[in-house]
């Protein structure tokens, strides 16, 4: 996991949106999606579920978020 992937991962978690994360980092939506896909592929896992135009983190991501990122 690169630092850039971690930044994008955190931003998508916070925004719950690839579109909003792309605006924050001034990167296309396709670029953000590619970063998320590469990260998921490297760890062989799905981190987000798309529901009603929102990217919601899976349970394991929420646990990581609460225990690592927020502290």
C-alpha positions in Angstrom: 0.0 0.0 0.0 1.4 3.3 -1.0 0.9 6.6 0.9 -1.2 7.9 -2.0 -3.4 4.8 -1.9 -3.9 5.3 1.8 -4.8 9.0 1.4 -7.4 8.2 -1.3 -8.7 5.3 0.8 -9.2 7.6 3.8 -10.8 10.3 1.7 -13.3 7.8 0.1 -14.1 6.6 3.6 -14.7 10.1 4.9 -16.6 11.3 1.8 -18.4 8.0 1.1 -18.1 9.1 -2.5 -15.5 8.7 -5.3 -16.8 11.8 -6.9 -16.2 13.9 -3.8 -12.8 12.3 -3.2 -11.8 13.1 -6.8 -12.7 16.8 -6.2 -10.5 16.9 -3.1 -7.5 15.5 -4.8 -8.1 17.1 -8.2 -8.0 13.7 -9.9 -10.6 12.2 -12.2 -13.2 9.9 -10.8 -11.7 7.2 -13.0 -8.3 7.8 -11.4 -9.8 7.5 -7.9 -11.6 4.3 -8.9 -8.4 2.9 -10.3 -6.5 3.6 -7.1 -9.3 1.9 -5.1 -9.3 -1.1 -7.4 -5.5 -1.5 -7.3 -5.6 -1.4 -3.5 -8.4 -4.0 -3.3 -6.5 -6.2 -5.8 -3.2 -6.0 -3.9 -5.0 -7.1 -0.7 -7.4 -9.5 -2.5 -10.4 -7.8 -0.8 -13.4 -5.6 -1.4 -13.3 -2.6 0.9 -16.4 -0.7 -0.2 -20.0 -1.5 -1.2 -21.8 0.9 -3.5 -25.3 1.6 -2.3 -27.4 4.4 -3.6 -24.5 6.3 -5.2 -22.4 6.1 -1.9 -19.3 4.0 -1.3 -19.9 2.5 2.1 -16.9 0.8 3.8 -17.2 -2.9 4.6 -17.2 -3.9 8.3 -13.4 -4.7 8.3 -12.7 -1.2 7.0 -14.8 0.4 9.7 -12.9 -1.6 12.3 -9.6 -0.4 10.8 -10.9 3.1 10.6 -11.9 3.3 14.2 -8.8 1.6 15.6 -6.1 3.1 13.4 -7.1 6.1 11.5 -9.1 7.9 14.2 -6.4 7.6 16.8 
